[in-house]
Amino acid sequence: MDKTAEIDGVRIAYTVEDGSGAPVVLMHGWGCRRSTLASVEKTVRELGRPLLNVDFPGFGDSQEPPEVWGVEQYTDAMERLLDLEGIGGDAVLLGHSFGGRVGILMASRRRVGKLVLVDAAGVKPRRSVGYWLKVYRFKLMKRLMRLLLGRVKAEKWIESLRSRAGSSDYAAASPRMRAILSRVVNEDLTGVMPAIKAPTLLIWGENDTATPLADAKVMERLIPGSGLVCFPGCGHYSFLDNPVQFAAVLRSFLNS
């Protein structure tokens, strides 16, 4: 059943299904929507589990946040949505990429039954010297353009440059969602990972370049009792690259 709820004035679209056992909450990655996790949803339905699959604010059929949110605000919205739907502490949280950030923070401060992190974000990337040289060169260029063109024209030029030089996620986003992306990618959640008490499964693509396998190994070390499953030849969307094996691993974890 497709539903909507208003949380702090933001309309959030989601799908819920009844079933028996612990409910499974699906949270998609950046630039995606709930339909991206359709194959995972199918596996949960086949198990007869209750289900909640959400469009995060700013994606799919949900409204954009009214301001520049961080992981905290997205997590708070999800917690309130779960409370609204009566989903308690036995829930299984499954987060892909950005959805993993929300799952990590929620599981670190709220009782959950299990946590599944799929090619999840949450470890701040290490930046090379070349990266920081580019950052400071860009900042210098912004100051010069504001002096030469004036603030309004300079901001248009800077935004155009960012769109061309940034990631495809950045280029496809609205101005507010670009600001949110810039904020959340720099949030490091390693400090809260040791507080996670729920059994945690990490599922990763060996060739993931967006959230590399090294990030999964950091999470495995920091999250007590967690276990890592790595799929050879798969990338950032391991659940799409190897859906049969992914479904088998997920079924085993949910039924254990």
Secondary structure as a PSIPRED ss2 file (coil, helix, strand):
# PSIPRED VFORMAT (PSIPRED V4.0)

   1 M C   1.000  0.000  0.000
   2 D E   0.000  0.000  1.000
   3 K E   0.000  0.000  1.000
   4 T E   0.000  0.000  1.000
   5 A E   0.000  0.000  1.000
   6 E E   0.000  0.000  1.000
   7 I E   0.000  0.000  1.000
   8 D C   1.000  0.000  0.000
   9 G C   1.000  0.000  0.000
  10 V E   0.000  0.000  1.000
  11 R E   0.000  0.000  1.000
  12 I E   0.000  0.000  1.000
  13 A E   0.000  0.000  1.000
  14 Y E   0.000  0.000  1.000
  15 T E   0.000  0.000  1.000
  16 V E   0.000  0.000  1.000
  17 E E   0.000  0.000  1.000
  18 D C   1.000  0.000  0.000
  19 G C   1.000  0.000  0.000
  20 S C   1.000  0.000  0.000
  21 G C   1.000  0.000  0.000
  22 A C   1.000  0.000  0.000
  23 P C   1.000  0.000  0.000
  24 V E   0.000  0.000  1.000
  25 V E   0.000  0.000  1.000
  26 L E   0.000  0.000  1.000
  27 M E   0.000  0.000  1.000
  28 H C   1.000  0.000  0.000
  29 G C   1.000  0.000  0.000
  30 W C   1.000  0.000  0.000
  31 G C   1.000  0.000  0.000
  32 C C   1.000  0.000  0.000
  33 R C   1.000  0.000  0.000
  34 R H   0.000  1.000  0.000
  35 S H   0.000  1.000  0.000
  36 T H   0.000  1.000  0.000
  37 L H   0.000  1.000  0.000
  38 A H   0.000  1.000  0.000
  39 S H   0.000  1.000  0.000
  40 V H   0.000  1.000  0.000
  41 E H   0.000  1.000  0.000
  42 K H   0.000  1.000  0.000
  43 T H   0.000  1.000  0.000
  44 V H   0.000  1.000  0.000
  45 R H   0.000  1.000  0.000
  46 E H   0.000  1.000  0.000
  47 L C   1.000  0.000  0.000
  48 G C   1.000  0.000  0.000
  49 R C   1.000  0.000  0.000
  50 P C   1.000  0.000  0.000
  51 L E   0.000  0.000  1.000
  52 L E   0.000  0.000  1.000
  53 N E   0.000  0.000  1.000
  54 V E   0.000  0.000  1.000
  55 D C   1.000  0.000  0.000
  56 F C   1.000  0.000  0.000
  57 P C   1.000  0.000  0.000
  58 G C   1.000  0.000  0.000
  59 F C   1.000  0.000  0.000
  60 G C   1.000  0.000  0.000
  61 D C   1.000  0.000  0.000
  62 S C   1.000  0.000  0.000
  63 Q C   1.000  0.000  0.000
  64 E C   1.000  0.000  0.000
  65 P C   1.000  0.000  0.000
  66 P C   1.000  0.000  0.000
  67 E C   1.000  0.000  0.000
  68 V C   1.000  0.000  0.000
  69 W C   1.000  0.000  0.000
  70 G C   1.000  0.000  0.000
  71 V H   0.000  1.000  0.000
  72 E H   0.000  1.000  0.000
  73 Q H   0.000  1.000  0.000
  74 Y H   0.000  1.000  0.000
  75 T H   0.000  1.000  0.000
  76 D H   0.000  1.000  0.000
  77 A H   0.000  1.000  0.000
  78 M H   0.000  1.000  0.000
  79 E H   0.000  1.000  0.000
  80 R H   0.000  1.000  0.000
  81 L H   0.000  1.000  0.000
  82 L H   0.000  1.000  0.000
  83 D H   0.000  1.000  0.000
  84 L H   0.000  1.000  0.000
  85 E C   1.000  0.000  0.000
  86 G C   1.000  0.000  0.000
  87 I C   1.000  0.000  0.000
  88 G C   1.000  0.000  0.000
  89 G C   1.000  0.000  0.000
  90 D C   1.000  0.000  0.000
  91 A C   1.000  0.000  0.000
  92 V E   0.000  0.000  1.000
  93 L E   0.000  0.000  1.000
  94 L E   0.000  0.000  1.000
  95 G E   0.000  0.000  1.000
  96 H E   0.000  0.000  1.000
  97 S C   1.000  0.000  0.000
  98 F H   0.000  1.000  0.000
  99 G H   0.000  1.000  0.000
 100 G H   0.000  1.000  0.000
 101 R H   0.000  1.000  0.000
 102 V H   0.000  1.000  0.000
 103 G H   0.000  1.000  0.000
 104 I H   0.000  1.000  0.000
 105 L H   0.000  1.000  0.000
 106 M H   0.000  1.000  0.000
 107 A H   0.000  1.000  0.000
 108 S H   0.000  1.000  0.000
 109 R H   0.000  1.000  0.000
 110 R C   1.000  0.000  0.000
 111 R C   1.000  0.000  0.000
 112 V C   1.000  0.000  0.000
 113 G C   1.000  0.000  0.000
 114 K E   0.000  0.000  1.000
 115 L E   0.000  0.000  1.000
 116 V E   0.000  0.000  1.000
 117 L E   0.000  0.000  1.000
 118 V E   0.000  0.000  1.000
 119 D C   1.000  0.000  0.000
 120 A C   1.000  0.000  0.000
 121 A C   1.000  0.000  0.000
 122 G C   1.000  0.000  0.000
 123 V C   1.000  0.000  0.000
 124 K C   1.000  0.000  0.000
 125 P C   1.000  0.000  0.000
 126 R C   1.000  0.000  0.000
 127 R C   1.000  0.000  0.000
 128 S C   1.000  0.000  0.000
 129 V H   0.000  1.000  0.000
 130 G H   0.000  1.000  0.000
 131 Y H   0.000  1.000  0.000
 132 W H   0.000  1.000  0.000
 133 L H   0.000  1.000  0.000
 134 K H   0.000  1.000  0.000
 135 V H   0.000  1.000  0.000
 136 Y H   0.000  1.000  0.000
 137 R H   0.000  1.000  0.000
 138 F H   0.000  1.000  0.000
 139 K H   0.000  1.000  0.000
 140 L H   0.000  1.000  0.000
 141 M H   0.000  1.000  0.000
 142 K H   0.000  1.000  0.000
 143 R H   0.000  1.000  0.000
 144 L H   0.000  1.000  0.000
 145 M H   0.000  1.000  0.000
 146 R H   0.000  1.000  0.000
 147 L H   0.000  1.000  0.000
 148 L H   0.000  1.000  0.000
 149 L H   0.000  1.000  0.000
 150 G C   1.000  0.000  0.000
 151 R H   0.000  1.000  0.000
 152 V H   0.000  1.000  0.000
 153 K H   0.000  1.000  0.000
 154 A H   0.000  1.000  0.000
 155 E H   0.000  1.000  0.000
 156 K H   0.000  1.000  0.000
 157 W H   0.000  1.000  0.000
 158 I H   0.000  1.000  0.000
 159 E H   0.000  1.000  0.000
 160 S H   0.000  1.000  0.000
 161 L H   0.000  1.000  0.000
 162 R H   0.000  1.000  0.000
 163 S H   0.000  1.000  0.000
 164 R H   0.000  1.000  0.000
 165 A H   0.000  1.000  0.000
 166 G C   1.000  0.000  0.000
 167 S C   1.000  0.000  0.000
 168 S H   0.000  1.000  0.000
 169 D H   0.000  1.000  0.000
 170 Y H   0.000  1.000  0.000
 171 A H   0.000  1.000  0.000
 172 A H   0.000  1.000  0.000
 173 A C   1.000  0.000  0.000
 174 S C   1.000  0.000  0.000
 175 P H   0.000  1.000  0.000
 176 R H   0.000  1.000  0.000
 177 M H   0.000  1.000  0.000
 178 R H   0.000  1.000  0.000
 179 A H   0.000  1.000  0.000
 180 I H   0.000  1.000  0.000
 181 L H   0.000  1.000  0.000
 182 S H   0.000  1.000  0.000
 183 R H   0.000  1.000  0.000
 184 V H   0.000  1.000  0.000
 185 V C   1.000  0.000  0.000
 186 N C   1.000  0.000  0.000
 187 E C   1.000  0.000  0.000
 188 D C   1.000  0.000  0.000
 189 L C   1.000  0.000  0.000
 190 T C   1.000  0.000  0.000
 191 G C   1.000  0.000  0.000
 192 V C   1.000  0.000  0.000
 193 M H   0.000  1.000  0.000
 194 P H   0.000  1.000  0.000
 195 A H   0.000  1.000  0.000
 196 I C   1.000  0.000  0.000
 197 K C   1.000  0.000  0.000
 198 A C   1.000  0.000  0.000
 199 P C   1.000  0.000  0.000
 200 T E   0.000  0.000  1.000
 201 L E   0.000  0.000  1.000
 202 L E   0.000  0.000  1.000
 203 I E   0.000  0.000  1.000
 204 W E   0.000  0.000  1.000
 205 G E   0.000  0.000  1.000
 206 E C   1.000  0.000  0.000
 207 N C   1.000  0.000  0.000
 208 D C   1.000  0.000  0.000
 209 T C   1.000  0.000  0.000
 210 A C   1.000  0.000  0.000
 211 T C   1.000  0.000  0.000
 212 P C   1.000  0.000  0.000
 213 L H   0.000  1.000  0.000
 214 A H   0.000  1.000  0.000
 215 D H   0.000  1.000  0.000
 216 A H   0.000  1.000  0.000
 217 K H   0.000  1.000  0.000
 218 V H   0.000  1.000  0.000
 219 M H   0.000  1.000  0.000
 220 E H   0.000  1.000  0.000
 221 R H   0.000  1.000  0.000
 222 L H   0.000  1.000  0.000
 223 I C   1.000  0.000  0.000
 224 P C   1.000  0.000  0.000
 225 G C   1.000  0.000  0.000
 226 S C   1.000  0.000  0.000
 227 G E   0.000  0.000  1.000
 228 L E   0.000  0.000  1.000
 229 V E   0.000  0.000  1.000
 230 C E   0.000  0.000  1.000
 231 F E   0.000  0.000  1.000
 232 P C   1.000  0.000  0.000
 233 G C   1.000  0.000  0.000
 234 C C   1.000  0.000  0.000
 235 G C   1.000  0.000  0.000
 236 H C   1.000  0.000  0.000
 237 Y C   1.000  0.000  0.000
 238 S H   0.000  1.000  0.000
 239 F H   0.000  1.000  0.000
 240 L H   0.000  1.000  0.000
 241 D H   0.000  1.000  0.000
 242 N C   1.000  0.000  0.000
 243 P H   0.000  1.000  0.000
 244 V H   0.000  1.000  0.000
 245 Q H   0.000  1.000  0.000
 246 F H   0.000  1.000  0.000
 247 A H   0.000  1.000  0.000
 248 A H   0.000  1.000  0.000
 249 V H   0.000  1.000  0.000
 250 L H   0.000  1.000  0.000
 251 R H   0.000  1.000  0.000
 252 S H   0.000  1.000  0.000
 253 F H   0.000  1.000  0.000
 254 L H   0.000  1.000  0.000
 255 N H   0.000  1.000  0.000
 256 S C   1.000  0.000  0.000
